[in-house]
Amino acid sequence: MAAEVVVVGSCMTDLVSLTTQLPKAGETILGHKFFIGFGGKGANQCVQCARLGAKTSLICKVGKDSFGNDYVENLKKNGISTAFIGQTTDAATGTASIIVNSEVKTLFNAAPALPDLDPQFYTHSDIFCCNETEAEILTGIPVGNLEDAEKVGRMLLERGCKLVIVTLGAEGCMMISVEEPIPKHVPAGKVRAVDTTGAGDSFVGALAFYLAYYPKLPMEEMIRNSNCIASVSVQASGTQSSYPYQKDLPQDLF
């Protein structure tokens, strides 16, 4: 049966590498996944059209090689006429090297803390967060003030952490990172606390929200906003029942 949609365009074999960053010129980086897919503007449009129910045909040329053979089979599987697909030994099937930046921030909250925590948790976490009690268990340093928290932060950086946040309850947080090795205090607003149960979880949950939806915000601002949200939670009883909804928070947080 004659095709109702005829597409003239390219077939490309996609060589896809997933990485946590895009390489600079001349840089070698590690990838964590690789797969081969089918692409090309013409073929893509043809496949989508066919999957919507159209009778389609593609006019293109591929190499007489394994990539070309696989592509012809892919088109047939998608119900596309391959009557006008040419294969040649004069050129290879087109390929596209694609690098996908799958950067995802890993936020690790050391709760409950273990004195013999696997070292990989330090090195594999983009952000390492702990409270005063957890900090002492991890490092052996009692945290009673900001200076103690700074000592903890420096020790955790030495263990391979990239960015460390030590939460200090009503005093806010201390942050320190490899990129900014001078500790910074991010204070919390003063409120009348009713129940502090789950406040740390409120903070970490809020921080995860900002990392996902506002990744361009400076880290200090993310922490300040998370402090604000956690401070709302301590003004009501209960754990999850005290966590605020976005509609109930100042809109300048968003």
C-alpha atoms as an extended CHARMM CRD file, in Angstrom:
* protein
*
       254  EXT
         1         1  MET       CA              0.0000000000        0.0000000000        0.0000000000  PROA      1               0.0000000000
         2         2  ALA       CA              1.3260000000        3.4440000000       -0.9160000000  PROA      2               0.0000000000
         3         3  ALA       CA              2.6310000000        5.5640000000        1.9090000000  PROA      3               0.0000000000
         4         4  GLU       CA              0.6020000000        8.5930000000        2.9230000000  PROA      4               0.0000000000
         5         5  VAL       CA              3.6290000000       10.3080000000        4.4530000000  PROA      5               0.0000000000
         6         6  VAL       CA              7.0170000000       10.2640000000        2.7830000000  PROA      6               0.0000000000
         7         7  VAL       CA              9.9920000000       11.6760000000        4.6250000000  PROA      7               0.0000000000
         8         8  VAL       CA             13.2840000000       12.5500000000        2.9810000000  PROA      8               0.0000000000
         9         9  GLY       CA             15.9570000000       12.8870000000        5.6250000000  PROA      9               0.0000000000
        10        10  SER       CA             18.8080000000       11.4270000000        7.6110000000  PROA      10              0.0000000000
        11        11  CYS       CA             19.3000000000        8.3110000000        9.6720000000  PROA      11              0.0000000000
        12        12  MET       CA             21.9030000000        8.6160000000       12.4230000000  PROA      12              0.0000000000
        13        13  THR       CA             23.1250000000        6.1170000000       14.9750000000  PROA      13              0.0000000000
        14        14  ASP       CA             23.3660000000        7.8730000000       18.3430000000  PROA      14              0.0000000000
        15        15  LEU       CA             26.3210000000        7.0030000000       20.5600000000  PROA      15              0.0000000000
        16        16  VAL       CA             25.1670000000        8.3170000000       23.9120000000  PROA      16              0.0000000000
        17        17  SER       CA             27.3920000000        8.7930000000       26.9560000000  PROA      17              0.0000000000
        18        18  LEU       CA             25.9500000000        9.8530000000       30.3010000000  PROA      18              0.0000000000
        19        19  THR       CA             28.3060000000       11.9190000000       32.4160000000  PROA      19              0.0000000000
        20        20  THR       CA             28.1430000000       14.1900000000       35.4450000000  PROA      20              0.0000000000
        21        21  GLN       CA             29.7830000000       17.0340000000       33.5490000000  PROA      21              0.0000000000
        22        22  LEU       CA             30.5320000000       18.1090000000       30.0080000000  PROA      22              0.0000000000
        23        23  PRO       CA             34.1940000000       17.8520000000       29.0160000000  PROA      23              0.0000000000
        24        24  LYS       CA             36.2980000000       20.8660000000       28.1950000000  PROA      24              0.0000000000
        25        25  ALA       CA             38.5230000000       20.8540000000       25.1310000000  PROA      25              0.0000000000
        26        26  GLY       CA             41.1280000000       18.1240000000       25.5180000000  PROA      26              0.0000000000
        27        27  GLU       CA             39.6750000000       16.8660000000       28.8020000000  PROA      27              0.0000000000
        28        28  THR       CA             39.0900000000       13.1940000000       29.5800000000  PROA      28              0.0000000000
        29        29  ILE       CA             36.1640000000       12.5010000000       31.8880000000  PROA      29              0.0000000000
        30        30  LEU       CA             34.4790000000        9.4180000000       33.2900000000  PROA      30              0.0000000000
        31        31  GLY       CA             31.0250000000        8.3810000000       32.1460000000  PROA      31              0.0000000000
        32        32  HSD       CA             28.6240000000        6.1870000000       34.1040000000  PROA      32              0.0000000000
        33        33  LYS       CA             26.4830000000        4.8240000000       31.2710000000  PROA      33              0.0000000000
        34        34  PHE       CA             26.6680000000        4.3030000000       27.5120000000  PROA      34              0.0000000000
        35        35  PHE       CA             24.0720000000        3.1700000000       25.0130000000  PROA      35              0.0000000000
        36        36  ILE       CA             23.4460000000        3.1210000000       21.2730000000  PROA      36              0.0000000000
        37        37  GLY       CA             20.1870000000        4.5460000000       19.9490000000  PROA      37              0.0000000000
        38        38  PHE       CA             18.5210000000        5.4820000000       16.6840000000  PROA      38              0.0000000000
        39        39  GLY       CA             18.3040000000        9.1260000000       15.6500000000  PROA      39              0.0000000000
        40        40  GLY       CA             18.5060000000       11.5080000000       12.7320000000  PROA      40              0.0000000000
        41        41  LYS       CA             15.9970000000       14.2840000000       12.0680000000  PROA      41              0.0000000000
        42        42  GLY       CA             14.2590000000       12.5850000000        9.1680000000  PROA      42              0.0000000000
        43        43  ALA       CA             14.0600000000        9.1880000000       10.7990000000  PROA      43              0.0000000000
        44        44  ASN       CA             12.8700000000       10.6610000000       14.0940000000  PROA      44              0.0000000000
        45        45  GLN       CA              9.9790000000       12.4560000000       12.3970000000  PROA      45              0.0000000000
        46        46  CYS       CA              9.1330000000        9.3750000000       10.3930000000  PROA      46              0.0000000000
        47        47  VAL       CA              9.0490000000        7.1250000000       13.4500000000  PROA      47              0.0000000000
        48        48  GLN       CA              6.8400000000        9.5110000000       15.4130000000  PROA      48              0.0000000000
        49        49  CYS       CA              4.4620000000        9.8190000000       12.4840000000  PROA      49              0.0000000000
        50        50  ALA       CA              4.2980000000        6.0430000000       12.1090000000  PROA      50              0.0000000000
        51        51  ARG       CA              3.6290000000        5.5460000000       15.8060000000  PROA      51              0.0000000000
        52        52  LEU       CA              0.6650000000        7.8790000000       15.5260000000  PROA      52              0.0000000000
        53        53  GLY       CA             -0.7780000000        5.5610000000       12.8940000000  PROA      53              0.0000000000
        54        54  ALA       CA              0.3450000000        7.0110000000        9.5550000000  PROA      54              0.0000000000
        55        55  LYS       CA              1.5380000000        4.8470000000        6.6970000000  PROA      55              0.0000000000
        56        56  THR       CA              5.0500000000        6.1410000000        6.2110000000  PROA      56              0.0000000000
        57        57  SER       CA              8.0670000000        5.7060000000        4.0130000000  PROA      57              0.0000000000
        58        58  LEU       CA             11.5780000000        7.0300000000        4.4730000000  PROA      58              0.0000000000
        59        59  ILE       CA             13.9470000000        8.0120000000        1.7020000000  PROA      59              0.0000000000
        60        60  CYS       CA             17.5640000000        7.9920000000        2.8380000000  PROA      60              0.0000000000
        61        61  LYS       CA             20.8700000000        6.1920000000        2.5190000000  PROA      61              0.0000000000
        62        62  VAL       CA             22.8820000000        4.3540000000        5.1330000000  PROA      62              0.0000000000
        63        63  GLY       CA             26.1710000000        2.4920000000        5.0390000000  PROA      63              0.0000000000
        64        64  LYS       CA             26.4070000000       -1.1830000000        4.2750000000  PROA      64              0.0000000000
        65        65  ASP       CA             27.6460000000       -1.8480000000        7.7890000000  PROA      65              0.0000000000
        66        66  SER       CA             26.3470000000       -3.0960000000       11.1160000000  PROA      66              0.0000000000
        67        67  PHE       CA             24.8850000000        0.2990000000       12.0530000000  PROA      67              0.0000000000
        68        68  GLY       CA             23.1100000000        0.5090000000        8.6980000000  PROA      68              0.0000000000
        69        69  ASN       CA             21.7470000000       -3.0140000000        8.9380000000  PROA      69              0.0000000000
        70        70  ASP       CA             20.4710000000       -2.3740000000       12.4670000000  PROA      70              0.0000000000
        71        71  TYR       CA             18.8120000000        0.8540000000       11.3520000000  PROA      71              0.0000000000
        72        72  VAL       CA             16.9310000000       -0.7950000000        8.5140000000  PROA      72              0.0000000000
        73        73  GLU       CA             15.6230000000       -3.4050000000       10.9700000000  PROA      73              0.0000000000
        74        74  ASN       CA             14.6030000000       -0.6460000000       13.3860000000  PROA      74              0.0000000000
        75        75  LEU       CA             12.5610000000        1.0750000000       10.7020000000  PROA      75              0.0000000000
        76        76  LYS       CA             10.8180000000       -2.1710000000        9.7940000000  PROA      76              0.0000000000
        77        77  LYS       CA              9.9800000000       -2.7740000000       13.4620000000  PROA      77              0.0000000000
        78        78  ASN       CA              8.3090000000        0.6280000000       13.5060000000  PROA      78              0.0000000000
        79        79  GLY       CA              6.2000000000       -0.2360000000       10.4570000000  PROA      79              0.0000000000
        80        80  ILE       CA              8.0450000000        2.0870000000        8.1010000000  PROA      80              0.0000000000
        81        81  SER       CA              8.5430000000        1.1540000000        4.4500000000  PROA      81              0.0000000000
        82        82  THR       CA             12.2330000000        0.6280000000        3.6700000000  PROA      82              0.0000000000
        83        83  ALA       CA             11.7040000000        0.2820000000       -0.0740000000  PROA      83              0.0000000000
        84        84  PHE       CA             13.6360000000        3.4830000000       -0.6950000000  PROA      84              0.0000000000
        85        85  ILE       CA             16.4110000000        2.9860000000        1.8430000000  PROA      85              0.0000000000
        86        86  GLY       CA             19.7120000000        2.6510000000        0.0480000000  PROA      86              0.0000000000
        87        87  GLN       CA             22.8410000000        1.0580000000        1.4540000000  PROA      87              0.0000000000
        88        88  THR       CA             26.2910000000        1.9120000000        0.1670000000  PROA      88              0.0000000000
        89        89  THR       CA             29.8550000000        0.7350000000        0.6840000000  PROA      89              0.0000000000
        90        90  ASP       CA             31.1880000000        4.1700000000       -0.2550000000  PROA      90              0.0000000000
        91        91  ALA       CA             30.4150000000        5.7180000000        3.1400000000  PROA      91              0.0000000000
        92        92  ALA       CA             29.6570000000        4.6620000000        6.6900000000  PROA      92              0.0000000000
        93        93  THR       CA             26.3070000000        5.0880000000        8.3870000000  PROA      93              0.0000000000
        94        94  GLY       CA             26.1320000000        8.4860000000       10.0160000000  PROA      94              0.0000000000
        95        95  THR       CA             26.7650000000        8.6220000000       13.7500000000  PROA      95              0.0000000000
        96        96  ALA       CA             26.1950000000       11.2830000000       16.3690000000  PROA      96              0.0000000000
        97        97  SER       CA             28.2990000000       11.3270000000       19.5180000000  PROA      97              0.0000000000
        98        98  ILE       CA             26.0390000000       12.6770000000       22.2360000000  PROA      98              0.0000000000
        99        99  ILE       CA             27.1470000000       13.5600000000       25.7400000000  PROA      99              0.0000000000
       100       100  VAL       CA             24.3210000000       14.0330000000       28.2060000000  PROA      100             0.0000000000
       101       101  ASN       CA             25.0740000000       16.0000000000       31.3380000000  PROA      101             0.0000000000
       102       102  SER       CA             23.0550000000       14.0660000000       33.8860000000  PROA      102             0.0000000000
       103       103  GLU       CA             24.2500000000       16.1730000000       36.7750000000  PROA      103             0.0000000000
       104       104  VAL       CA             22.3000000000       15.3720000000       39.8790000000  PROA      104             0.0000000000
       105       105  LYS       CA             23.2330000000       16.7800000000       43.2210000000  PROA      105             0.0000000000
       106       106  THR       CA             23.6360000000       14.1080000000       45.8570000000  PROA      106             0.0000000000
       107       107  LEU       CA             22.4950000000       15.3740000000       49.2490000000  PROA      107             0.0000000000
       108       108  PHE       CA             23.4410000000       13.0040000000       52.0730000000  PROA      108             0.0000000000
       109       109  ASN       CA             21.9610000000       13.4670000000       55.5160000000  PROA      109             0.0000000000
       110       110  ALA       CA             23.9640000000       11.4990000000       58.0810000000  PROA      110             0.0000000000
       111       111  ALA       CA             21.0370000000       10.4120000000       60.1980000000  PROA      111             0.0000000000
       112       112  PRO       CA             21.3770000000        8.1790000000       62.0700000000  PROA      112             0.0000000000
       113       113  ALA       CA             25.1110000000        8.7340000000       62.2170000000  PROA      113             0.0000000000
       114       114  LEU       CA             27.6230000000        5.9000000000       62.4380000000  PROA      114             0.0000000000
       115       115  PRO       CA             31.1520000000        6.3580000000       63.7880000000  PROA      115             0.0000000000
       116       116  ASP       CA             32.4420000000        3.9290000000       61.1560000000  PROA      116             0.0000000000
       117       117  LEU       CA             30.4960000000        5.3810000000       58.2250000000  PROA      117             0.0000000000
       118       118  ASP       CA             31.6490000000        3.9890000000       54.8790000000  PROA      118             0.0000000000
       119       119  PRO       CA             34.1560000000        6.5270000000       53.4630000000  PROA      119             0.0000000000
       120       120  GLN       CA             32.3450000000        6.4430000000       50.1110000000  PROA      120             0.0000000000
       121       121  PHE       CA             29.4950000000        8.4350000000       51.6300000000  PROA      121             0.0000000000
       122       122  TYR       CA             31.8990000000       11.3280000000       52.1080000000  PROA      122             0.0000000000
       123       123  THR       CA             33.4550000000       11.1990000000       48.6600000000  PROA      123             0.0000000000
       124       124  HSD       CA             30.2990000000       10.4370000000       46.6750000000  PROA      124             0.0000000000
       125       125  SER       CA             28.0930000000       13.1100000000       48.2590000000  PROA      125             0.0000000000
       126       126  ASP       CA             27.8840000000       16.5370000000       46.6680000000  PROA      126             0.0000000000
       127       127  ILE       CA             26.4410000000       17.9150000000       49.8970000000  PROA      127             0.0000000000
       128       128  PHE       CA             26.9970000000       16.3030000000       53.2910000000  PROA      128             0.0000000000
       129       129  CYS       CA             24.6300000000       17.4650000000       56.0280000000  PROA      129             0.0000000000
       130       130  CYS       CA             24.6210000000       16.5960000000       59.7310000000  PROA      130             0.0000000000
       131       131  ASN       CA             23.4520000000       18.1130000000       62.9990000000  PROA      131             0.0000000000
       132       132  GLU       CA             25.5180000000       18.6860000000       66.1540000000  PROA      132             0.0000000000
       133       133  THR       CA             24.9510000000       15.2040000000       67.5940000000  PROA      133             0.0000000000
       134       134  GLU       CA             25.6440000000       13.4470000000       64.3090000000  PROA      134             0.0000000000
       135       135  ALA       CA             28.7420000000       15.5850000000       63.7940000000  PROA      135             0.0000000000
       136       136  GLU       CA             30.1740000000       14.4510000000       67.1290000000  PROA      136             0.0000000000
       137       137  ILE       CA             29.4980000000       10.7800000000       66.3810000000  PROA      137             0.0000000000
       138       138  LEU       CA             31.1870000000       11.0900000000       62.9990000000  PROA      138             0.0000000000
       139       139  THR       CA             34.2210000000       13.0920000000       64.0830000000  PROA      139             0.0000000000
       140       140  GLY       CA             34.5190000000       12.7900000000       67.8610000000  PROA      140             0.0000000000
       141       141  ILE       CA             34.3060000000       16.5880000000       68.1500000000  PROA      141             0.0000000000
       142       142  PRO       CA             31.5640000000       17.8200000000       70.5430000000  PROA      142             0.0000000000
       143       143  VAL       CA             29.6970000000       20.6680000000       68.8790000000  PROA      143             0.0000000000
       144       144  GLY       CA             28.6780000000       23.3600000000       71.3150000000  PROA      144             0.0000000000
       145       145  ASN       CA             29.2480000000       26.4540000000       69.2120000000  PROA      145             0.0000000000
       146       146  LEU       CA             30.0480000000       27.7340000000       65.7420000000  PROA      146             0.0000000000
       147       147  GLU       CA             33.7900000000       27.2220000000       66.1470000000  PROA      147             0.0000000000
       148       148  ASP       CA             33.2680000000       23.5340000000       66.9140000000  PROA      148             0.0000000000
       149       149  ALA       CA             31.0980000000       23.1940000000       63.8370000000  PROA      149             0.0000000000
       150       150  GLU       CA             33.8600000000       24.7580000000       61.7560000000  PROA      150             0.0000000000
       151       151  LYS       CA             36.3200000000       22.1460000000       63.0350000000  PROA      151             0.0000000000
       152       152  VAL       CA             33.8710000000       19.4100000000       62.0650000000  PROA      152             0.0000000000
       153       153  GLY       CA             33.4610000000       20.9230000000       58.6310000000  PROA      153             0.0000000000
       154       154  ARG       CA             37.1880000000       21.0340000000       57.9850000000  PROA      154             0.0000000000
       155       155  MET       CA             37.6080000000       17.4290000000       59.1190000000  PROA      155             0.0000000000
       156       156  LEU       CA             34.8220000000       16.2360000000       56.8210000000  PROA      156             0.0000000000
       157       157  LEU       CA             36.3760000000       18.0890000000       53.8950000000  PROA      157             0.0000000000
       158       158  GLU       CA             39.6000000000       16.2300000000       54.6310000000  PROA      158             0.0000000000
       159       159  ARG       CA             37.6350000000       12.9830000000       54.3770000000  PROA      159             0.0000000000
       160       160  GLY       CA             36.5730000000       13.8760000000       50.8540000000  PROA      160             0.0000000000
       161       161  CYS       CA             33.3590000000       15.8590000000       51.2420000000  PROA      161             0.0000000000
       162       162  LYS       CA             32.7720000000       18.5980000000       48.6870000000  PROA      162             0.0000000000
       163       163  LEU       CA             30.3950000000       20.7570000000       50.7250000000  PROA      163             0.0000000000
       164       164  VAL       CA             29.4970000000       20.3250000000       54.3870000000  PROA      164             0.0000000000
       165       165  ILE       CA             26.5040000000       21.7480000000       56.2390000000  PROA      165             0.0000000000
       166       166  VAL       CA             26.3020000000       21.4190000000       60.0130000000  PROA      166             0.0000000000
       167       167  THR       CA             22.8930000000       22.3810000000       61.3410000000  PROA      167             0.0000000000
       168       168  LEU       CA             22.9230000000       24.1650000000       64.6840000000  PROA      168             0.0000000000
       169       169  GLY       CA             19.2660000000       24.3220000000       65.6820000000  PROA      169             0.0000000000
       170       170  ALA       CA             18.1860000000       27.8350000000       66.6090000000  PROA      170             0.0000000000
       171       171  GLU       CA             21.6300000000       29.1430000000       65.5980000000  PROA      171             0.0000000000
       172       172  GLY       CA             21.1290000000       28.1970000000       61.9620000000  PROA      172             0.0000000000
       173       173  CYS       CA             23.8610000000       26.4310000000       60.0100000000  PROA      173             0.0000000000
       174       174  MET       CA             27.5450000000       26.4060000000       59.2520000000  PROA      174             0.0000000000
       175       175  MET       CA             28.6040000000       25.7460000000       55.6780000000  PROA      175             0.0000000000
       176       176  ILE       CA             32.0490000000       25.0970000000       54.2640000000  PROA      176             0.0000000000
       177       177  SER       CA             33.1640000000       23.7120000000       50.9160000000  PROA      177             0.0000000000
       178       178  VAL       CA             36.2090000000       22.8480000000       48.8790000000  PROA      178             0.0000000000
       179       179  GLU       CA             35.4940000000       25.8420000000       46.6440000000  PROA      179             0.0000000000
       180       180  GLU       CA             34.8800000000       28.1660000000       49.6180000000  PROA      180             0.0000000000
       181       181  PRO       CA             37.1060000000       26.8380000000       52.4230000000  PROA      181             0.0000000000
       182       182  ILE       CA             36.3380000000       29.7590000000       54.7370000000  PROA      182             0.0000000000
       183       183  PRO       CA             33.4350000000       28.6390000000       56.9810000000  PROA      183             0.0000000000
       184       184  LYS       CA             30.2550000000       30.6740000000       56.6970000000  PROA      184             0.0000000000
       185       185  HSD       CA             27.5260000000       31.0280000000       59.2990000000  PROA      185             0.0000000000
       186       186  VAL       CA             23.9730000000       31.1670000000       57.9570000000  PROA      186             0.0000000000
       187       187  PRO       CA             21.8020000000       32.2410000000       60.9010000000  PROA      187             0.0000000000
       188       188  ALA       CA             18.1700000000       31.2800000000       61.4130000000  PROA      188             0.0000000000
       189       189  GLY       CA             15.4030000000       33.7020000000       62.2550000000  PROA      189             0.0000000000
       190       190  LYS       CA             14.3160000000       33.9210000000       65.8680000000  PROA      190             0.0000000000
       191       191  VAL       CA             10.9680000000       32.2540000000       66.5170000000  PROA      191             0.0000000000
       192       192  ARG       CA              9.0590000000       30.8550000000       69.4880000000  PROA      192             0.0000000000
       193       193  ALA       CA              9.5430000000       27.0900000000       69.1800000000  PROA      193             0.0000000000
       194       194  VAL       CA              6.6610000000       24.8230000000       70.1560000000  PROA      194             0.0000000000
       195       195  ASP       CA              8.0060000000       21.4640000000       68.9860000000  PROA      195             0.0000000000
       196       196  THR       CA             11.3900000000       20.9560000000       67.3010000000  PROA      196             0.0000000000
       197       197  THR       CA             10.7130000000       17.3210000000       66.3660000000  PROA      197             0.0000000000
       198       198  GLY       CA             11.4700000000       16.8020000000       62.6910000000  PROA      198             0.0000000000
       199       199  ALA       CA             12.9120000000       20.2830000000       62.1740000000  PROA      199             0.0000000000
       200       200  GLY       CA             16.1050000000       18.8540000000       60.7290000000  PROA      200             0.0000000000
       201       201  ASP       CA             14.1140000000       16.7820000000       58.2670000000  PROA      201             0.0000000000
       202       202  SER       CA             12.1300000000       19.8630000000       57.3200000000  PROA      202             0.0000000000
       203       203  PHE       CA             15.4100000000       21.6440000000       56.5990000000  PROA      203             0.0000000000
       204       204  VAL       CA             16.8570000000       18.8160000000       54.5020000000  PROA      204             0.0000000000
       205       205  GLY       CA             13.5930000000       18.3700000000       52.6040000000  PROA      205             0.0000000000
       206       206  ALA       CA             13.4870000000       22.0740000000       51.8390000000  PROA      206             0.0000000000
       207       207  LEU       CA             17.1200000000       22.0510000000       50.7210000000  PROA      207             0.0000000000
       208       208  ALA       CA             16.4250000000       19.1310000000       48.3940000000  PROA      208             0.0000000000
       209       209  PHE       CA             13.5240000000       21.1210000000       46.9320000000  PROA      209             0.0000000000
       210       210  TYR       CA             15.7380000000       24.1090000000       46.1570000000  PROA      210             0.0000000000
       211       211  LEU       CA             18.4550000000       21.9010000000       44.6640000000  PROA      211             0.0000000000
       212       212  ALA       CA             15.8990000000       20.3630000000       42.3090000000  PROA      212             0.0000000000
       213       213  TYR       CA             13.8220000000       23.3900000000       41.3650000000  PROA      213             0.0000000000
       214       214  TYR       CA             16.1300000000       26.3620000000       41.9140000000  PROA      214             0.0000000000
       215       215  PRO       CA             19.5760000000       24.9310000000       41.0960000000  PROA      215             0.0000000000
       216       216  LYS       CA             20.9540000000       28.3340000000       40.0860000000  PROA      216             0.0000000000
       217       217  LEU       CA             20.3990000000       29.8550000000       43.5140000000  PROA      217             0.0000000000
       218       218  PRO       CA             23.5690000000       30.4100000000       45.5410000000  PROA      218             0.0000000000
       219       219  MET       CA             23.9830000000       27.6970000000       48.1560000000  PROA      219             0.0000000000
       220       220  GLU       CA             23.8810000000       30.2500000000       50.9590000000  PROA      220             0.0000000000
       221       221  GLU       CA             20.4680000000       31.4360000000       49.7840000000  PROA      221             0.0000000000
       222       222  MET       CA             19.1890000000       27.8620000000       49.5380000000  PROA      222             0.0000000000
       223       223  ILE       CA             20.2980000000       27.2710000000       53.1210000000  PROA      223             0.0000000000
       224       224  ARG       CA             18.8050000000       30.5400000000       54.3480000000  PROA      224             0.0000000000
       225       225  ASN       CA             15.4630000000       29.7090000000       52.7270000000  PROA      225             0.0000000000
       226       226  SER       CA             15.5650000000       26.1830000000       54.1250000000  PROA      226             0.0000000000
       227       227  ASN       CA             16.2590000000       27.6050000000       57.5770000000  PROA      227             0.0000000000
       228       228  CYS       CA             13.1930000000       29.7890000000       57.1900000000  PROA      228             0.0000000000
       229       229  ILE       CA             10.9720000000       26.8590000000       56.2490000000  PROA      229             0.0000000000
       230       230  ALA       CA             12.2870000000       24.7120000000       59.0890000000  PROA      230             0.0000000000
       231       231  SER       CA             11.6900000000       27.5860000000       61.5370000000  PROA      231             0.0000000000
       232       232  VAL       CA              8.0320000000       27.5840000000       60.5230000000  PROA      232             0.0000000000
       233       233  SER       CA              7.7940000000       23.8720000000       61.3010000000  PROA      233             0.0000000000
       234       234  VAL       CA              8.9360000000       24.3000000000       64.9070000000  PROA      234             0.0000000000
       235       235  GLN       CA              6.0770000000       26.6980000000       65.6140000000  PROA      235             0.0000000000
       236       236  ALA       CA              3.4940000000       23.8910000000       65.4700000000  PROA      236             0.0000000000
       237       237  SER       CA              3.2190000000       20.5110000000       67.1610000000  PROA      237             0.0000000000
       238       238  GLY       CA              3.9500000000       17.2460000000       65.4450000000  PROA      238             0.0000000000
       239       239  THR       CA              6.3710000000       16.2110000000       62.7550000000  PROA      239             0.0000000000
       240       240  GLN       CA              4.8730000000       16.0100000000       59.2720000000  PROA      240             0.0000000000
       241       241  SER       CA              1.7600000000       17.7630000000       60.5070000000  PROA      241             0.0000000000
       242       242  SER       CA              3.9130000000       20.8170000000       61.2500000000  PROA      242             0.0000000000
       243       243  TYR       CA              5.5040000000       21.0160000000       57.8130000000  PROA      243             0.0000000000
       244       244  PRO       CA              4.2300000000       24.0320000000       55.8680000000  PROA      244             0.0000000000
       245       245  TYR       CA              2.7840000000       24.0480000000       52.3590000000  PROA      245             0.0000000000
       246       246  GLN       CA              4.1890000000       26.4060000000       49.7580000000  PROA      246             0.0000000000
       247       247  LYS       CA              0.9560000000       28.3990000000       49.6950000000  PROA      247             0.0000000000
       248       248  ASP       CA              1.3390000000       29.1390000000       53.3810000000  PROA      248             0.0000000000
       249       249  LEU       CA              4.8900000000       30.4810000000       53.1130000000  PROA      249             0.0000000000
       250       250  PRO       CA              6.1880000000       33.9100000000       52.0690000000  PROA      250             0.0000000000
       251       251  GLN       CA              6.2560000000       33.9290000000       48.2900000000  PROA      251             0.0000000000
       252       252  ASP       CA              9.6570000000       35.5740000000       48.1970000000  PROA      252             0.0000000000
       253       253  LEU       CA             11.0120000000       32.1510000000       49.1340000000  PROA      253             0.0000000000
       254       254  PHE       CA             10.0190000000       31.0330000000       45.6630000000  PROA      254             0.0000000000
